[in-house]
Amino acid sequence: GGVRDGWTMQQFEALAESVQKYHPSPDLDLLRRAYEFAQEKHRGQVRASGEPYFQHLHETALLAAELKLDIPSIAAALLHDTIEDCFVTHA
């Protein structure tokens, strides 16, 4: 599971490549952990359109990378719906 899945691995690599274009040494481990956590917690959730909910989070993270935000901000983009939608607490 997680980022090791083919399609998901390609999505993560696209995000990592986007970040590496402007960040000299990004914490890809933090980014990967946020990515896998969000993916796991949103597994099975779909939007009204039928699109997997995680796709919204991935696209939000890509937008954050386009804005050249730092890694914690991109991680927050991935996790922004986790507490309200996934029975996850902040503690």
Steps between C-alpha positions, in 0.01 A plus 500: 500500500589863529735679266638168377191442281573574133252781427549655841878477467477697176286764672745530788796521262327779306455694824859434611634610161295818517648582841856413397485759219517783754608348832872420535459209745136427583406266783346237273461263795261745671317553172471125440373438856233770464406361158466143627310607813248705303462225242442238768250709698299598191506152345156412365367857517366640175368838395149548358660474153627151587862619502709367788513767772877467523529645149382836643776487760762411241390789279506738798856391579603553136354851515697567821815383318420728204490784752845384618387444858720317750464130581295545821252711302472237227456233767220714649339517155497119494360475851257794503183286506628210710377621840152603384436205267686202643448476875864598557588730789775762510670341802 
